[in-house]
Amino acid sequence: MSDDKSYSWLNWPGNPYNLAQQATDYWVDACQRSVLFLDVLRERGDERNHRAEQTAPHVLTFEFEVVMDGRHLERPVNYGLLKIKQPDGVEPDPTKRPFIVFDPRAGHGPGIGGMKHDSEIGVVLKAGHPCYFVGFTPHPVPGQTIEDVCRAEALFIAKVAERHPQADGKPALIGNCQAGWQIMMTSALNPDLVGPLVLAGAPLSYWAGVRGKNPLRYLGGILGGTWMTALAGDLGKGVFDGAQLVANFEKMNPANTFWSKNYNVYSKIDTEAQRFLDFEKWWGNPVLLNAGEMQYIADSLFVGNRLSDAALLDSAGHRIDLRNVKSPIVVFCSWGDDITPPQQALGWVLDLYEDDAALVSGGQTIIYSMHQSIGHLGIFVSASVANKEHEEFTAAMDMIDIMPPGLYEAVFLDKDEEMLQAEIAAGDLAAGDYVMRFERRNLDALRALGGNDVEDERRFATVARVSEINKGLYQTFASPIVKSLVSETTAEHLREAHPLRMRYTMFSNKNPLLNNIPQLAEKVRAERRPVAKDNVFLQLQEAWSKQIVAALDRYQEARDQATENIFLSVYGSPVLQALVGLNTDGGKPRRIGRDIAREATINANRSAAALRTKEGGVTEGIIRGLLYIFRSPEMSAADERAFAAMRALRLRTSDDKEMSVTLLKKILREQYLMLQVNEEQALSDLPLLLPEEPEARAAALGIVRQVAGATGTLTGEAALRLERIAEIFGPQAPKLEVVKAKKKGA
């Protein structure tokens, strides 16, 4: 025995008396936790039943007013535009651009963008911007289509802009998940209507992914196409049950669905119950879609992947081409997202553009940010994400709006001591704990994420062909029979019998076996005896739980690997590919078709820009000089400090008005295009934009130096470019009379 006097044989874990006491303590705690867990499930079920009776259930934690009800439009839809009220009652700044948060209609109910105060909506309100929300009711308007929803969203955006005539900039749109591709379609059809777009966890390239991961993209092939979507619509009497989409999400992670989520509540019943109930309010209320809406989504997007190919047309024959979007596009995705991996969030850029020159000449600005670990839902509901990424995006939205065309990665830098000291000297040019930088990237950075080779692309194209064949066979031979057998009552019973709904109904007050649970739970709370964390039986419970999770994870890995192998084998068959009419003799990667009218417009704009290098005043000259410096290799990034420095200087227009973001964006785009078309000619004509007086030239050069140096001392070619600009701005440059003479002779 030990000589330690504090040692007690009675406390020895192997002592049978101690084990008996631990067993008793654990048994009491386990029974109490079981009762409390049943009560939580009952409360969850009752909450779901209550919300199912409401016309427009939601999980918004903010007060709001209804601005537009989509059910009253010429083409009615079950969407509505809400104005979110400030929690403190203070009206937002009318000069700040409004934000509109679009909720995803992907099976779940509305409100996830404002589920907590630390959320997308909360961040926008805290920054003093007017905030709106586009949500929906559980039941679709009969006959509504995806195009009708796009048309309604355009009307909502126009209404918001009309309500804020003083706002400096068009409305910024935030689209979560499904709402992301929805607002991209709306923006492609209405490019002059919208401001910057933030796509959070939004899939746009549905075939994209890498082998060994992203098994959800194989689902259409494993099911033989979208004929089962048509069957589900027929069984629903023209209505598709969103519970089936939720079930697909849950199947992706069986360990969490069948064990971890509930076990986490059971094992931490004293602290996790409310968080669980809050989340289940949103998760457990699946909505409905028209069968035609879901068929369009499945055929055109999930299986057909026609959005990133610009192969979709609206009813008027207009091409839905994402290259037509004029506003900056921010893509926020995550490596931890198994629903929308980075390849699916960004692969559309590679589908649309063959090289970087095509992207820049097309005038499109694309900014992406990839979180390292957050899951799909965390992109919308995580407080840490809201207080970092969404807060920075919101604060930098005006800068995002004026970014020159090209591909950028948003990088968040923690403020170090050097940055803090610089802020003391120059003023707070970047609010918050981070500095956002936009670092120039090329398309190779997206290709490095991984993706399909030519053979894989052909496999997915084969799935699309097989899907059309199987759907046609079903609609011709089976659909009439199914429709004749289904009534409204039958369809409703089938929806209520869905396992997702049944688990809520079974654990609710509708189950008489749970009638005594509330009283028993109240008694347990009064006599609660949590077990000690070092209890050997509690530790065995935790070990047992980990074994269950590990087994389910192994099952998931085996299932996903088998799914991928079957997909690659079946749809890689040359025989099947030949039967559906695909050429199997090699081939090139899939490329989007040319748009002659669009190319003609781009060429016309470039030609016009080349003829306007002599036009403008000192503000245009300052911006042209700054852009020339920032085009150097060393200046591969721009951050919010440079933009803040420029805004702090309050540049004026030619008629001595303060420069708005809208006008600044217009001038910056024009000057960037001039430099892109003919940099030397633009520099040669730059002196013609400057004033005659040496003092005014010196002041303009001071602005250039201050903005260019806001992020640190310039080096290399950037420093040489600054010196060249200094020479151009010097007193030896051509006088103002020359400018006037040339303008008169123009």
N, C-alpha and C positions, 0 to 999 in steps of 0.2 A: 504493500500500500504506500501511497505518497505521504511524505512528511508535511505536506501543505495542510495547515490546520483548518483552512477554509474549505477543504474538500469534504463533501458529505456523501456517504454511500447512498443515501436516499435520493440524491440528485443525479446519480449515475444513470445515463440513458438506458443501460441494460437492466437496471433494477426492475423487477416485475411490478413492484408497487408503483414506481414512477410511470412505467408504461401503462398501467391500468388507469392511473389518474389522467395521463395524456389522452388515452383512448376515450375516457369519459368526457373530458373537455372538448375533444374533437367531435365526438358524437353530438353533444349539445349544440356546438357551433354549426355543424353541418346540417342538423335538422332545422335550426333557426334560419340559416341561409337558404335552405330549400323553401321554407314557407315564404320568406321575404322575396325570393326569386319568383315564385309562383304569383305573388301579389304584383310584382313588377310586370310580369307577362299579362296578368289580368288587366292591369291599368293600361298597358299598351294596347290590348285588344279593345277595351272600351273607348280609348281615344280614337282608334281607327274607325270604330263603328259610328262614333259621333261625327267625325269628319266626313265620312261617307254620305251623311245626310245633308251636308252643307252644299250650297250652290258653287262656291268658289273657295274651297279650303286652301290654305297656304301656311308657310312657316316664316313669313316675314316678321321681324321683331320691331319694325318701324311703322309708325302711323303713315297713312297715305290718303290721297283723294283720287277718285277716278276721273281721268281727263277725257279718255275716249274709250268707248265700248265697241269692240270689233264686231259684235253681233248686230250692230245697227248700221253697218256699212252697206254700200251697194252690193258688194260681194261679201256677205257676212262670214266671220270666222270667230272662233272661241278665244280670241286673244283680246287683251285690253292694255291700255296705257295708263299707268299710275304715276302720280307725282308724290315722291317721298318727302315727308315733312322732317325738318330738322328736330332732333330730340329736345334741344334747348329752346325751341321756338324762335330762334334768330333766323331771319331770312338770309339766304345765300347771297353772295356778291353777284349782282346782275350783269357785271361786265365779264365774269368768268364763263367759259364755255360750259354748256350743260353736258352731263353724262347720261347715257341710257344703258341700263343693264338688262340684257335679254336672257331669260331663263330657258334652260334646255327642256324641250318636250320629248324626252327619251324614255318615257314610261313612268317616271316619277312625277309627283306633284310640283307646283311652283314654289319659289321662295328661297332656293338654296343660296342665291347671290346676296341675300340679306338675312340669313338664318341667325347670324350673331352680329353684335355691334362691331366686333373686329372682323369685318367682311368687306367685300367689294363696295357695297353701298355705304357702309360705315366709313370707309376710307375717303370716298368721294365727298360725303357730307362734312367730314372733319377738315377737308381741304377748302371748304367754302364754296363748292360748286353746286349748282342746281342738279338734282338727281331724279331720274325717272326710272321706271321699271316696267318691263313688258312681260306679263304673265298670261296665264290661260286658265280656263275652267276645265273640269275633268271630262266633260262630254263635248265632242266636236259638233259643229254645225253640220247637219246633213248636206253632203255634196261639196263641202269645202275642200280645196286642194292646196298643195304646197305653193303653187303660184299665187293663190288667193292670200296665203299668209305673207308671202313676199310683198304683195301689193299693199296689204294692211300695214306691214312694218314701214314701208315707204311713207305712208300717210302719217304714221305715228312720228317718224323722224321729222317730217315737214312741219307737223304741229308743234313739236318741241322747239324747232328753230323759229317758228312764228311767235312763240311765247317769249322768246329771249332776243329781241332785236338789238339789244345793247351788247350782247355777248361777243367777245373777241375770238371768233372761231366757230366753225360748224360743230354740231353735236358729236361728241366722241361716243363710240359704241363699244360695249363689252359683251361678247358672246361666249357663253359657257357651253362646252361640249357641242351638242347638236345645234344649239343656237348659233355657234360659230360659223358653221357652213351655211346656215340659213341667212345670216346677215351678210355673208360674202356674196351669196346669190343676189340678195337685195341690192347690195352696193354695186355689183357688176351691171345690173340693169338700171341703176340710178346713180351713176358715178359723181354727179355734181351736187348730190344731196347731202352726203355724209362727210364727217370729219374722220380723224384717225380711228382705226379699228383695233381692238384687243381681242384676240382669239385665245381663249383659255381652255386648254385640253380639247381642242376642236379637231376632229379628223377631217381631212380634205383629200388625202390620197389613200384610198382604201385597200389597195393591193400591197402597199409598201410594208416593209418589215425585214427582219433577218431570220435566217434559219435557226431553229432551236428556241425561238421566242415568238411572241405575238401570235398564238394559235387561233385567236378569234377571227383572223382574216381568212382562215381555212374553212370556216363554218359553212359558207355558201356552197362550197364544193362538196363537203361531206354530206350535206342535205340534198344534193342533187339540184341545187339552184333555188329559185324563189317560189316554186310551186307550193311549198308548204305555207308560205306567206299568204298565197291566194286561198289555200284551204282554211287557214285560220280566219281569214276575212269572211269566208262563206259560213263557217261555223258560228261566227259572231253576228250573222245577219247584216253584213256590210260594215261591221265595226271590228277593229283590231284591238285586242286587249294588251295594254302596256305592261301588264304583269309578266307577259312572256319575254319582253325585253329585260325587265328586272331580273327574271330567272336566268337569262343568259349571262348577265353580269355576275350573279351569285355562283354560277357553275364554274366560273373561271378560277375561283379560289375556294375549293371545297373545305379546306382546313378552317378558314375563317367562317364560312357559311354554316357548316355543320357542327362546329365546335368552338373555335376561339371567341367569336363574338359573344355568344351566350355564356361561355365559361368565364370570360373576363368580368361579366356582370355578377355571376354567381359567386366567384371567388373574392370580389371586391364590392359586395352588395351594399356596404355602408357608405361607399363614396361614388360608385359608378352608375347608380340607378338613374339619376336625373339626366346625366349626359346621354345614356342609352335611350331614355324615353324621348328626349328632345330630337335625337337623330331619327328615331323610328317614326316620328310624326311625318317626316318627309319620305323616308324610305318605304313605309308601309301603305302608302296611298296611291297606287298606280292609276294612271289616267288612261283614257281611251283615245284612239285615233280612227279616222275613217279608213276603211280597208284600202281605198284608192290612194290615200296619203302614204300608208305604209308600203304599198306595192311600188309606188313611185320611188320611195327611199331605197327599198331593197333592190329594185331593178336598176335604177339609175346611179346609185351611189355605192351601196355595199357590195354588190356583185358586178355591176357594169362599170363602176369607176369612171363615169362619164363627165363628172364635174371638172376634174383636173385636165381632161382632154378637150374642154370647151366643146363638147358634143351635145350639150343640152340646148333646147330651144324653148322659148315660152310660147304661149298660144298664138301670139302675133308673129311668130317666126323670128324673133330677136334671139341672137346667139348669146348664151350665158357664158361669157368669157371673163375669167378672173383677171386677165391682163387689162381689162377696162377699168379696174378699180384705180382711181386716181389718188386716193388718200393713203397715207402710210399704214402699213399692216404690221401689228405687233403679234408675234406668235409666242405664246407662253406654254411650254410643255415640260415634261419631266421624264427622267430615266426610270423613275419608280412607277410610272403610269402604264399599267398593263392593258388599259382600254384604248388609249390613244398614245402610242409610243411616239418618240420624236420623229421617226421616219414617216409616220402617217400624218403628223402635224405639219411637216415641212417638205415632204416628197413632192407636193404639187408644184413647188418652185422649179424643180428639175424637170417636171413634165412640161412646164410652160416655156422654159428658156433653155436654149442650147448652150449659151455661154454668158459670161458676165456682161459683155458689151450689149447683148440683146436685152438684158434686164435693165441696164442703165439707160439705153436709148429708148426703152419703153416707158421711162419716167416713173417706174414703180419703186417705192421705198419699202423694204421688208426688214424688220428688226425681230430677231428671235432671242429667246432666253430659255435655257434648259436647266431646270432644277435637278439636283443630283439624286434625290431620294423620294420626294413627296409622291403620294399616290394620286390616282385620278380625282377622287373626291376632295382630297386635301388641297388641290389647286384652287377650289372654290371656297372651302369652309375652314381651312387651317388658319388660325390666328397668326401664326408665325409668318405665313405667306402673305396674309393681308397686311401685316405691319412691316413688311420688307418689300417684296416685289410689287404688289398692287399699289402700295403707297408711293413707291418710287415712280412707277409708270404714271400714276395720276399727277404727281408733282411735275414730271417732265413732259407732260402731254403737249404743251406748246412747243417745246423743243423738238419733240418727235414729229410734230406737224410740219416743221420747216426743214427737216433733214433732206439733203440732196438724194436723188435716186441712187439705189444700190442696195447691197445686202450688208447688214450689220448684226453683230451680236451684242446684246445688252449685258454689261458686266457690272456687278455691284461691288464697289470697293469700300471696305471699312475705313473710316477716317483715321489716319495716323497722325502722329504729332506734327509732322511737317505740314499736312493739310490744315490742321487746326491753327497752326501759327500763321499760315498764309491767309486763312479766313479772318484772323484778327487784323491783319494788315490791310486786306482788300475788302473786308466786309463778308458777311455770310452769303457766299455765292451758291451754296448747296445745303438746303435745309435737311434736317434729320441726321441719322447716324451713318449714312452711306453717301457715296458719290456715284452716280450712274454714268457709265461711259458707254459709248456706242463705237465698237471697234469694227473696222472694215473687214469683211470676209469675202471670199469668192465662192463660187458654186462647188469647188472641190471640198470645201469644209462640210457641205451637206452630203456630198458623195461619200465622204469619210465616215458618215454615220452608218453606212451599210445599206444594202437594199437588194433588189432583185436583179438577176442577170437576164439575158435574153430568153433563156429557156424557162425561167420562172414567169416572166411576163407572158409567154405563150401559154403556160399552164393556166394562169388566171383568165386569159382571153378564151381559153377552151371552156372554162367554167361558165363564162358569160354566154357562150353559144349553147352549151348544154342546158343552161337555165332557161333560155328562150324556148328550146325544144320541149323540155319537160313541162314548162308552164303552159305552152300551147296545147300539149296533149291533155293536161289536167283540165284546162278550161273548156276544151272541146268535148271530152268524154265523161269526166267525173263531176265537174262543177255543177252542171244542171241537176244532177241527182242529189248532190249534197244540199243545194239551195232548196230543193223541194222538200227535204226532210227537216229543215231547221225553221223554227218559228222564233218570234221575239222572246217568248218565255223560255224556250230551250236554250237560246243564246245566253240569256241572263243567268240561268242555272249553271251553264258551263263556266261562265266567268266566276260566279261565286264559289264553284267547286275547285278553282285553281288552288294548288297547294300554298301559294303565297298568301292568298286571302284566308284559306282554311285555318292556317296556323294562328291567325289573329282572331278568328271567330271561335275556335276551340278554347283559346285562353282568354275568355272574356266573360262578362256576366250572362251572356247567352248560354253558357254552359252551366247547368245547375250544380254540377259537381264542385264548382268553385264558389258557391254561395257563402260558405263560412270562412273563406280565405281572408277577406278584409279584417274581420274581427280577430282572427287568429294572428294575423300579421301585426295588428295593433298591440296585442298582448306580447308578442315576441319583441317588438321594439322597446317595450317598457322593461323587459327582462333580458335584454341583449347581453350575451356573454361571448365576445369574440375570443377565439383561441389565440394563444401566443404564437408568434411567427416561427419560433424554433421548435414548435410541436412536431414530433417525428411523423405523425400521421398526416399533418398538413403538408410536410415536405414530400411525403409519399404521394399525396394527391397531386402536387405540382409536377412531380416526376412522371406520374401517370398521364397527366395532361400533355406534357411535352412529347411523350411517346405517341399519343393519339395524333397530335399535330404532325409529327414526323411521318407517321404512317400515311396520313392523308396527303401530305406533301409528296411522298413517294408515288402514291396513286396518281396525283396530278401530273407529275413528271412523266410517268409511264403513259398515261392517257394522251398527253399533249404530244409526246414523241410518236406514239402510234398514229395519232391524227395526222401529223405532218408526213409521216412515211406513206400513209394511205393516199393522201392528197398528191404527193409528188409522184407516186407510182401510177395512180389512175390517170391523172390529168397530164402526166408527162408521156403517156403512151402515144407514139406516132400514129397508131391506127385510129385511136379516138380523135386525135387532132385532125387527121385527114377526113374522118367521117363527118366532122362538123364544119369542114371547109377551110381549115387553116393550112397555110403553107408551112411545111415542115423542113424545107430546104434552107436551113440557116435563117438569116434575117437580121435586121437592124433593130436597135432599141425603139420602143414606141415613141413617136414624136407627134406633137400637136400639129394640126393642119394650119396652113398659112391663112392669114386674114389680110387680103389685099387692101381693103379700105383702111384698115388700121395702120398698115405699113405706110400707105400713102400719106396719112395724117401725120405720122411720126416724121417722115421725110420732109413734109411741108413745114413742120415746126422747126426742124433743124435748119432748113434753108432760110426761113424767116429770121431765126436767131442770128445767123451769120451776117445778116444785113442790118442788124440793130446794135452793133457793137459801139457805134458812135453816139447812141441815144442815152439820155439819162443825166443825172446830176451827181452831187457829191455823195449822197447815200448809196446810189448804185455803184459809184467808184469804190467806196469803202468796202461794200459787200464783195465786189469783184476781187479786190485785193486780198481780202480775207480768204475767199474761196481758193484763190491761186496758191496761197500759203498752205491751206489745209489739204490741197491735192498732192502735197509732197509725201514720199514714202514714210518719213518719220512721223508725220501727222496722220497716222493710220487710225486714230480714234478722236472722237469729239465727246466732251462730257458737259454736264449741265453747268459747270462753272463758266465756260466760255459763253454759253447762251445767256446766263444770268448777267455776265459782265456787259454783253451787248444790250440787253434789255435795260440795265441800270443806266446806260448812257443816254437812253431815250432819244434814239435817232428820229429825225424829223423828215417829213416828206417835202417835196418841192414847194408846196403851198404852206409850209411851216405848221403842219399838223403832226401830232405824235404818231409814230409808226405802229400800226396794229399788227397782230400776228398774221392775219389774213394777207395784208399787203406785204409784210416782210416775206412771207412764204412765196408770194407771186414774184417778187423781185429776186429772191434767192434762186428760185427755180430757173428764171430767165437767165441770170448771170452764170449759173452753173452750166446751162446748156450752151451758152456762148463759149465758155472755156472748153467745154467738151468738143465742140465742133471745130474750133480753131483757136487754140490757146494763145498762140503768138499774135494773131490778129487782134484778139480781145485785149491783150496787154498793150499792143501798139496804140490802140485807140483809147486806152484808159485815161491818159492825161486830158483828153477832150472833155471828160466828165467832171474835172476838178475845178475849183474856183481859181480866180486870178491872184487873189491876195495871198502872200506868203504865210500870213498868220492863219488864214483859214486852211491852207494846205497842211500847215504844221499841226493844227488841231485835228484834222482828218487822219493824218498819219499817227497821231497820238492815240486815236481810237483804235486804229489797226493794231498798234503795238500792245495796247492794253488788253484787247480781246484775244489776240493771238497768244499772249503770254499768261493768260488767266490760269492755264493748267501747268505752268512751269516754264523754265528757260528753253528757248528753241535751240536745236542743234542740227548739224548736218545740212542737208538740202533745204530743210525748213528755214534755217537761219539765213541761208543764201537767198532764198525766195523773199524773205522779209527785207533783206538789204536791197534787192532789186525793186521791191515796192517802194522802199524809202527813196530810191533814186527817182522813180517815176513821180512820186509825190513832191519832189524837191522843187525849188524855185525856177530851175532851168527848164521845166516842162513847158509845153506850149501854153500860150495865154488864152484867157477866156474869149477874146475877140476872134481867135481862130475857130473856136467851137461855134460861135454864133455865125461866122461866115460860112462854115461848112453846112450848118443847119439850114441857112437861107438858100444855099444852092442845092439842097437835097431835093 
